[in-house]
């Protein structure tokens, strides 16, 4: 049975949430949005491509920062309304220079920062 990008369920803006997970550590790195064309580009190029709602344009993760996401596995959930991209992440996934966007926990009613920004080895 061949994959049909149009069989997925998109929201009213034509978008579907995509969660990025590290292939080796299984850490949840980030969540962003994709549309059908971004999914096609991701599968075709093996470079994870998202849709930027603020810029209204495609963005290939790491294209400007060097913090790329190489696609290892493309999955979708049982309701066909959420994507999981299993990736090889180069450097931090978060624009704050942290490994994961999910670096804040709520514990006993307090915000707790779980990780500090990574040092950037791309500085020359």
TITOR-592014 format. One record per atom (N, C-alpha, C, CB): chain; residue in one letter; x, y, z. Coordinates in steps of 0.05 Angstrom, whole numbers, plus 32768, in hexadecimal, padded with zeros to 4 digits. Glycine has a CB too. Layout:
BEGIN
- cadena; residuo; east; north; up
- A; a; X; Y; Z;
...
END
This chain:
BEGIN
- cadena; residuo; east; north; up
- A; x; 8011; 7FE8; 8000;
- A; x; 8000; 8000; 8000;
- A; x; 8012; 8019; 8000;
- A; x; 7FED; 8000; 8019;
- A; x; 8010; 8029; 7FEC;
- A; x; 8021; 8040; 7FEA;
- A; x; 8016; 8058; 7FFA;
- A; x; 8025; 8049; 7FCD;
- A; x; 8029; 8068; 8004;
- A; x; 8022; 807F; 8015;
- A; x; 8015; 8095; 8005;
- A; x; 803B; 8089; 8024;
- A; x; 7FFF; 809F; 8010;
- A; x; 7FF1; 80B6; 8003;
- A; x; 7FF1; 80CD; 8017;
- A; x; 7FD3; 80AE; 7FFB;
- A; x; 8000; 80E2; 8010;
- A; x; 8003; 80F9; 8022;
- A; x; 7FE7; 8106; 8027;
- A; x; 8016; 810E; 8016;
- A; x; 7FD5; 8103; 8015;
- A; x; 7FBA; 8110; 8018;
- A; x; 7FA8; 80FF; 802A;
- A; x; 7FAD; 8113; 7FFD;
- A; x; 7FB0; 80E7; 8031;
- A; x; 7FA0; 80D7; 8044;
- A; x; 7FA3; 80E0; 8061;
- A; x; 7FA7; 80B9; 8041;
- A; x; 7FB8; 80F0; 8066;
- A; x; 7FBC; 80FB; 8081;
- A; x; 7FA7; 8110; 8086;
- A; x; 7FD9; 8107; 8084;
- A; x; 7FA2; 8115; 80A0;
- A; x; 7F8E; 8129; 80A7;
- A; x; 7F9B; 8143; 80B0;
- A; x; 7F7B; 811E; 80BE;
- A; x; 7F96; 8158; 80A1;
- A; x; 7FA1; 8172; 80A5;
- A; x; 7F8D; 8184; 80B3;
- A; x; 7FAB; 817F; 808B;
- A; x; 7F96; 8199; 80C1;
- A; x; 7F84; 81AC; 80CD;
- A; x; 7F79; 81BF; 80B8;
- A; x; 7F91; 81BC; 80E4;
- A; x; 7F68; 81D2; 80C0;
- A; x; 7F5B; 81E4; 80AD;
- A; x; 7F6F; 81F5; 809E;
- A; x; 7F48; 81F7; 80BC;
- A; x; 7F88; 81F8; 80A8;
- A; x; 7F9D; 8207; 809A;
- A; x; 7FAD; 81F4; 8088;
- A; x; 7FAF; 8215; 80AE;
- A; x; 7FA6; 81DB; 8086;
- A; x; 7FB4; 81C8; 8075;
- A; x; 7FCE; 81BE; 8082;
- A; x; 7FBB; 81D5; 805B;
- A; x; 7FCF; 81BF; 809D;
- A; x; 7FE8; 81B8; 80AB;
- A; x; 7FE3; 81A0; 80BE;
- A; x; 7FF2; 81CF; 80BC;
- A; x; 7FF9; 8192; 80C3;
- A; x; 7FF8; 817B; 80D5;
- A; x; 8010; 817E; 80E8;
- A; x; 7FF9; 8160; 80C5;
- A; x; 800D; 8178; 8102;
- A; x; 8023; 817A; 8115;
- A; x; 8037; 8164; 8110;
- A; x; 801A; 817A; 8132;
- A; x; 8051; 816B; 8112;
- A; x; 8067; 8158; 810E;
- A; x; 8079; 815A; 8126;
- A; x; 8076; 815E; 80F4;
- A; x; 807D; 8143; 8133;
- A; x; 808F; 8141; 814A;
- A; x; 80A9; 8134; 8141;
- A; x; 8081; 8130; 8161;
- A; x; 80BF; 8141; 8148;
- A; x; 80D9; 8136; 8141;
- A; x; 80E5; 8128; 815A;
- A; x; 80EC; 814D; 8138;
- A; x; 80EE; 810F; 8155;
- A; x; 80F9; 80FE; 816A;
- A; x; 8115; 80F5; 8161;
- A; x; 80E7; 80E6; 8170;
- A; x; 8128; 80F6; 8174;
- A; x; 8143; 80ED; 816E;
- A; x; 8143; 80CE; 816A;
- A; x; 8156; 80F4; 8185;
- A; x; 8150; 80C6; 8154;
- A; x; 8150; 80A9; 814D;
- A; x; 815F; 8098; 8161;
- A; x; 815C; 80A6; 8131;
- A; x; 8174; 80A4; 816E;
- A; x; 8185; 8094; 8180;
- A; x; 817B; 8095; 819D;
- A; x; 81A1; 809E; 817E;
- A; x; 8175; 80AE; 81A6;
- A; x; 816E; 80B1; 81C3;
- A; x; 8150; 80AF; 81C8;
- A; x; 8178; 80CC; 81CD;
- A; x; 8140; 80B1; 81B3;
- A; x; 8123; 80B2; 81B4;
- A; x; 8118; 80CB; 81C1;
- A; x; 8118; 8099; 81C2;
- A; x; 8129; 80DE; 81C5;
- A; x; 8122; 80F8; 81D1;
- A; x; 810F; 8107; 81BE;
- A; x; 813B; 8109; 81D8;
- A; x; 80FA; 8113; 81C9;
- A; x; 80E8; 8124; 81B9;
- A; x; 80F7; 813F; 81B7;
- A; x; 80CC; 8128; 81C7;
- A; x; 80FC; 8147; 819E;
- A; x; 810C; 815F; 8199;
- A; x; 80FB; 8178; 8194;
- A; x; 811E; 815A; 8181;
- A; x; 80E7; 8176; 8185;
- A; x; 80D7; 818E; 817E;
- A; x; 80BD; 8186; 8171;
- A; x; 80E7; 81A0; 816B;
- A; x; 80AC; 8199; 816E;
- A; x; 8093; 8196; 815F;
- A; x; 8090; 81AE; 814C;
- A; x; 807A; 8194; 8172;
- A; x; 8089; 81A9; 8133;
- A; x; 8084; 81BE; 8120;
- A; x; 806E; 81B4; 810D;
- A; x; 809E; 81C5; 8110;
- A; x; 8068; 81C4; 80F9;
- A; x; 8052; 81BE; 80E7;
- A; x; 805C; 81B6; 80CC;
- A; x; 803F; 81D6; 80E5;
- A; x; 804D; 81A5; 80BF;
- A; x; 8052; 819E; 80A3;
- A; x; 8038; 81A0; 8093;
- A; x; 805E; 8181; 80A0;
- A; x; 803B; 81A5; 8079;
- A; x; 8024; 81A3; 8067;
- A; x; 802B; 818C; 8054;
- A; x; 801E; 81BE; 8058;
- A; x; 801A; 8186; 8042;
- A; x; 801E; 816E; 8030;
- A; x; 8038; 8171; 8021;
- A; x; 8006; 816B; 801D;
- A; x; 803E; 8189; 8017;
- A; x; 8056; 818D; 8007;
- A; x; 806F; 818A; 8018;
- A; x; 8056; 81A9; 7FFA;
- A; x; 806F; 8193; 8031;
- A; x; 8086; 818F; 8043;
- A; x; 808B; 8172; 8048;
- A; x; 8081; 819E; 805E;
- A; x; 8075; 8162; 804B;
- A; x; 8078; 8146; 804F;
- A; x; 8085; 8139; 8036;
- A; x; 805C; 8139; 8054;
- A; x; 807B; 8140; 801F;
- A; x; 8087; 8136; 8006;
- A; x; 80A5; 813C; 8004;
- A; x; 8078; 8140; 7FEE;
- A; x; 80AC; 8155; 800A;
- A; x; 80C8; 815E; 8009;
- A; x; 80D9; 814E; 801E;
- A; x; 80CA; 817C; 800F;
- A; x; 80CE; 814A; 8036;
- A; x; 80DC; 813C; 804B;
- A; x; 80E2; 811F; 8042;
- A; x; 80CC; 813B; 8065;
- A; x; 80CE; 8112; 8037;
- A; x; 80D2; 80F6; 802E;
- A; x; 80E5; 80F4; 8016;
- A; x; 80B7; 80E9; 8027;
- A; x; 80E2; 8107; 8004;
- A; x; 80F2; 8108; 7FEC;
- A; x; 8110; 810E; 7FF1;
- A; x; 80E7; 811C; 7FD8;
- A; x; 8115; 8121; 8003;
- A; x; 8131; 812A; 8007;
- A; x; 813E; 811D; 801F;
- A; x; 8131; 8148; 800A;
- A; x; 812E; 8111; 8031;
- A; x; 8137; 8106; 804B;
- A; x; 8142; 811C; 805E;
- A; x; 814E; 80F2; 8046;
- A; x; 813C; 8136; 8057;
- A; x; 8142; 814C; 8068;
- A; x; 8127; 8157; 8072;
- A; x; 8152; 8163; 8059;
- A; x; 8123; 8158; 808D;
- A; x; 8109; 815F; 8098;
- A; x; 8102; 817C; 8091;
- A; x; 8108; 815B; 80B6;
- A; x; 80EB; 817F; 8084;
- A; x; 80E2; 8199; 807A;
- A; x; 80C7; 81A0; 8088;
- A; x; 80DF; 819A; 805B;
- A; x; 80C6; 81B7; 8094;
- A; x; 80AD; 81C0; 80A1;
- A; x; 80A1; 81D8; 8092;
- A; x; 80B4; 81C8; 80BF;
- A; x; 8089; 81DF; 809C;
- A; x; 807B; 81F7; 8091;
- A; x; 807B; 820C; 80A7;
- A; x; 805E; 81F0; 8087;
- A; x; 8086; 8223; 80A1;
- A; x; 8086; 8239; 80B5;
- A; x; 806D; 8249; 80B2;
- A; x; 809F; 824B; 80B0;
- A; x; 805D; 8249; 80C8;
- A; x; 8044; 8258; 80C8;
- A; x; 8049; 8276; 80C8;
- A; x; 8032; 8250; 80E0;
- A; x; 805E; 827E; 80D6;
- A; x; 8063; 829B; 80D7;
- A; x; 806E; 82A6; 80BD;
- A; x; 8077; 82A1; 80EE;
- A; x; 8080; 8297; 80B0;
- A; x; 808C; 82A0; 8097;
- A; x; 807C; 8297; 807E;
- A; x; 80A8; 8296; 8094;
- A; x; 8069; 8284; 8083;
- A; x; 805A; 8279; 806D;
- A; x; 806C; 826E; 8057;
- A; x; 8047; 828E; 8060;
- A; x; 8080; 825E; 8060;
- A; x; 8092; 8252; 804D;
- A; x; 809E; 8238; 8059;
- A; x; 80A9; 8266; 8046;
- A; x; 80AA; 8228; 8047;
- A; x; 80B7; 8210; 8050;
- A; x; 80D1; 8216; 805E;
- A; x; 80BC; 81FD; 8038;
- A; x; 80D8; 8206; 8072;
- A; x; 80F3; 8208; 807D;
- A; x; 80FE; 81EC; 8082;
- A; x; 80F3; 8218; 8098;
- A; x; 8116; 81E8; 8076;
- A; x; 8124; 81CF; 807A;
- A; x; 8134; 81D2; 8094;
- A; x; 8137; 81C8; 8061;
- A; x; 812E; 81C1; 80A7;
- A; x; 813B; 81C4; 80C1;
- A; x; 8159; 81C3; 80BE;
- A; x; 8132; 81AD; 80D4;
- A; x; 8166; 81D8; 80C9;
- A; x; 8183; 81DA; 80C8;
- A; x; 818F; 81E8; 80B0;
- A; x; 818F; 81BF; 80CA;
- A; x; 817E; 81F0; 809D;
- A; x; 8187; 81FD; 8085;
- A; x; 8198; 8216; 808A;
- A; x; 8170; 8204; 8072;
- A; x; 8190; 8226; 809E;
- A; x; 81A0; 823E; 80A4;
- A; x; 81B2; 8239; 80BC;
- A; x; 818D; 8255; 80AA;
- A; x; 81AA; 8228; 80CF;
- A; x; 81B9; 8225; 80E8;
- A; x; 81CE; 820E; 80E6;
- A; x; 81A6; 821E; 80FF;
- A; x; 81CA; 81FC; 80D3;
- A; x; 81DC; 81E4; 80D2;
- A; x; 81D2; 81CE; 80E4;
- A; x; 81F8; 81EC; 80D9;
- A; x; 81BD; 81D3; 80F3;
- A; x; 81B2; 81BF; 8106;
- A; x; 819D; 81AD; 80F8;
- A; x; 81A6; 81CC; 811F;
- A; x; 81A6; 819D; 80E6;
- A; x; 8195; 818F; 80D3;
- A; x; 8187; 8177; 80E1;
- A; x; 81A4; 8185; 80BC;
- A; x; 8171; 816F; 80D4;
- A; x; 8163; 8156; 80DC;
- A; x; 8162; 8144; 80C4;
- A; x; 8146; 815D; 80E7;
- A; x; 8170; 812E; 80C6;
- A; x; 8170; 811A; 80B1;
- A; x; 815A; 8106; 80B8;
- A; x; 818C; 810B; 80AE;
- A; x; 8148; 8101; 80A5;
- A; x; 8132; 80EF; 80A9;
- A; x; 813C; 80D2; 80AB;
- A; x; 811D; 80F1; 8093;
- A; x; 8134; 80C4; 80C1;
- A; x; 813A; 80A8; 80C4;
- A; x; 8120; 8098; 80BF;
- A; x; 8145; 80A2; 80E0;
- A; x; 810A; 80A1; 80C9;
- A; x; 80F0; 8094; 80C6;
- A; x; 80DA; 80A8; 80C6;
- A; x; 80EC; 807E; 80DC;
- A; x; 80C6; 80A5; 80B5;
- A; x; 80AF; 80B6; 80B4;
- A; x; 8097; 80A6; 80BC;
- A; x; 80AB; 80C2; 8097;
- A; x; 8089; 80AF; 80D1;
- A; x; 8072; 80A0; 80DC;
- A; x; 805A; 80B3; 80E0;
- A; x; 8079; 8092; 80F7;
- A; x; 8043; 80A7; 80E1;
- A; x; 802B; 80B7; 80E9;
- A; x; 801A; 80A6; 80FC;
- A; x; 801A; 80BF; 80D0;
- A; x; 8009; 80B3; 810B;
- A; x; 7FFB; 80A6; 8121;
- A; x; 7FE1; 8098; 8116;
- A; x; 7FF3; 80BA; 8137;
- A; x; 7FD4; 808B; 8129;
- A; x; 7FBD; 807A; 8122;
- A; x; 7FA5; 808B; 8117;
- A; x; 7FB3; 806B; 813A;
- A; x; 7FA3; 80A4; 811F;
- A; x; 7F8E; 80B6; 8114;
- A; x; 7F96; 80C4; 80FB;
- A; x; 7F86; 80CA; 8129;
- A; x; 7FAF; 80C0; 80F2;
- A; x; 7FBA; 80CD; 80DB;
- A; x; 7FBA; 80EB; 80DC;
- A; x; 7FAB; 80C3; 80C2;
- A; x; 7FBC; 80F6; 80F5;
- A; x; 7FBB; 8113; 80F8;
- A; x; 7FD3; 811E; 8106;
- A; x; 7FA2; 811B; 8106;
- A; x; 7FE8; 810E; 8109;
- A; x; 8001; 8117; 8116;
- A; x; 8018; 8107; 810A;
- A; x; 8000; 8115; 8135;
- A; x; 802F; 8114; 8106;
- A; x; 8046; 8108; 80FA;
- A; x; 805C; 8105; 810E;
- A; x; 8050; 8118; 80E1;
- A; x; 806B; 80EF; 810C;
- A; x; 8084; 80EC; 811C;
- A; x; 809A; 80E9; 8108;
- A; x; 8082; 80D3; 8130;
- A; x; 80AE; 80FB; 8109;
- A; x; 80C6; 80F8; 80F9;
- A; x; 80DC; 80EF; 810B;
- A; x; 80CD; 8112; 80E9;
- A; x; 80E7; 80D8; 8106;
- A; x; 80FE; 80CE; 8115;
- A; x; 8117; 80D8; 8106;
- A; x; 80FD; 80AE; 8118;
- A; x; 8128; 80E6; 8115;
- A; x; 813D; 80F5; 8107;
- A; x; 8159; 80F0; 8113;
- A; x; 8137; 8112; 8107;
- A; x; 816D; 80F7; 8103;
- A; x; 8188; 80FA; 810E;
- A; x; 818C; 8118; 810F;
- A; x; 819E; 80EC; 80FB;
- A; x; 818D; 8123; 8128;
- A; x; 818F; 813F; 812D;
- A; x; 81AC; 8148; 812F;
- A; x; 8180; 8147; 8146;
- A; x; 81B4; 815C; 811F;
- A; x; 81CF; 8167; 8121;
- A; x; 81CD; 8180; 8133;
- A; x; 81DA; 816F; 8104;
- A; x; 81DA; 817F; 814A;
- A; x; 81D9; 8196; 815D;
- A; x; 81BE; 8199; 816A;
- A; x; 81E1; 81AF; 814E;
- A; x; 81B9; 81B1; 8174;
- A; x; 819F; 81B6; 8182;
- A; x; 8188; 81B6; 816F;
- A; x; 81A1; 81D0; 8191;
- A; x; 8170; 81AD; 8178;
- A; x; 8158; 81AE; 8168;
- A; x; 8149; 81C9; 816C;
- A; x; 8146; 8197; 816E;
- A; x; 814D; 81D5; 8183;
- A; x; 813E; 81ED; 818B;
- A; x; 814C; 8206; 8182;
- A; x; 8139; 81ED; 81A9;
- A; x; 813D; 821A; 817A;
- A; x; 8149; 8234; 8172;
- A; x; 8156; 8242; 818A;
- A; x; 8134; 8246; 8166;
- A; x; 8151; 8239; 81A3;
- A; x; 815E; 8244; 81BA;
- A; x; 8179; 8237; 81BF;
- A; x; 814D; 8241; 81D3;
- A; x; 8182; 8226; 81AC;
- A; x; 819B; 8218; 81AD;
- A; x; 819B; 8201; 81C2;
- A; x; 81B2; 822B; 81B3;
- A; x; 8183; 81F7; 81C9;
- A; x; 8181; 81E0; 81DA;
- A; x; 817C; 81C7; 81C9;
- A; x; 816A; 81E4; 81EF;
- A; x; 8183; 81B0; 81D4;
- A; x; 8180; 8197; 81C6;
- A; x; 8163; 8192; 81BE;
- A; x; 818A; 8180; 81D8;
- A; x; 8150; 8199; 81D1;
- A; x; 8134; 8195; 81CC;
- A; x; 8125; 81AE; 81D2;
- A; x; 8129; 817D; 81DE;
- A; x; 810E; 81B2; 81C5;
- A; x; 80FD; 81C9; 81CB;
- A; x; 80EE; 81C5; 81E6;
- A; x; 80E8; 81CD; 81B4;
- A; x; 80ED; 81AC; 81EF;
- A; x; 80DE; 81A6; 8207;
- A; x; 80F1; 81A6; 821F;
- A; x; 80D0; 818A; 8204;
- A; x; 80FB; 81BE; 8226;
- A; x; 810F; 81C0; 823B;
- A; x; 8103; 81CC; 8255;
- A; x; 8126; 81D1; 8231;
- A; x; 80E9; 81D1; 8255;
- A; x; 80DD; 81DC; 826D;
- A; x; 80C8; 81C9; 8278;
- A; x; 80CF; 81F7; 8267;
- A; x; 80CB; 81C2; 8292;
- A; x; 80B8; 81B0; 829F;
- A; x; 80A9; 81C1; 82B4;
- A; x; 80C6; 8198; 82AC;
- A; x; 8091; 81B8; 82BB;
- A; x; 8082; 81C4; 82D1;
- A; x; 8082; 81AF; 82E8;
- A; x; 8064; 81CB; 82C9;
- A; x; 808F; 81B6; 82FE;
- A; x; 8092; 81A4; 8314;
- A; x; 808A; 81B3; 832E;
- A; x; 80AF; 8199; 8316;
- A; x; 8077; 81A8; 833C;
- A; x; 806C; 81B4; 8354;
- A; x; 8064; 81D1; 834E;
- A; x; 8082; 81B4; 836B;
- A; x; 8058; 81D5; 8337;
- A; x; 804E; 81F0; 8330;
- A; x; 8063; 8204; 8327;
- A; x; 803F; 81FB; 8347;
- A; x; 807C; 81FB; 8325;
- A; x; 8091; 820D; 831D;
- A; x; 809D; 8205; 8302;
- A; x; 80A8; 820D; 8332;
- A; x; 80A5; 8219; 82F2;
- A; x; 80B4; 8213; 82D9;
- A; x; 80D0; 820B; 82E0;
- A; x; 80B3; 822C; 82C6;
- A; x; 80D9; 81F5; 82D4;
- A; x; 80F4; 81EB; 82D9;
- A; x; 8102; 81E8; 82BE;
- A; x; 80F4; 81D0; 82E9;
- A; x; 8119; 81F5; 82BB;
- A; x; 8128; 81F3; 82A2;
- A; x; 8139; 81D9; 82A3;
- A; x; 813B; 820C; 829E;
- A; x; 8134; 81C7; 8290;
- A; x; 8141; 81AD; 8290;
- A; x; 815C; 81AC; 8283;
- A; x; 812F; 8199; 8284;
- A; x; 8161; 81BF; 8270;
- A; x; 817A; 81BF; 8262;
- A; x; 8182; 81DB; 825A;
- A; x; 8179; 81AD; 8249;
- A; x; 819C; 81E0; 825A;
- A; x; 81A7; 81F9; 8252;
- A; x; 81AD; 81F8; 8234;
- A; x; 81C1; 8200; 8262;
- A; x; 81B1; 8210; 8227;
- A; x; 81B9; 8210; 820B;
- A; x; 81D4; 8201; 8207;
- A; x; 81BC; 822D; 8201;
- A; x; 81D6; 81F4; 81F0;
- A; x; 81EE; 81E5; 81E9;
- A; x; 8203; 81FA; 81E0;
- A; x; 81E9; 81CF; 81D3;
- A; x; 821D; 81F3; 81E3;
- A; x; 8231; 8205; 81D7;
- A; x; 8230; 81FE; 81B9;
- A; x; 824E; 8200; 81E3;
- A; x; 8234; 8213; 81A9;
- A; x; 8231; 820F; 818C;
- A; x; 824C; 820A; 8180;
- A; x; 8224; 8228; 8180;
- A; x; 8250; 81F1; 8177;
- A; x; 826A; 81EB; 816A;
- A; x; 826B; 81F3; 814D;
- A; x; 826F; 81CD; 816D;
- A; x; 8257; 8202; 8144;
- A; x; 8257; 820D; 8129;
- A; x; 8263; 8229; 8128;
- A; x; 823B; 820D; 811D;
- A; x; 826A; 8234; 8140;
- A; x; 8277; 824E; 8140;
- A; x; 8293; 824C; 8135;
- A; x; 8277; 825A; 815E;
- A; x; 829A; 825F; 8125;
- A; x; 82B5; 825E; 8119;
- A; x; 82C5; 8275; 8123;
- A; x; 82B4; 825F; 80FA;
END
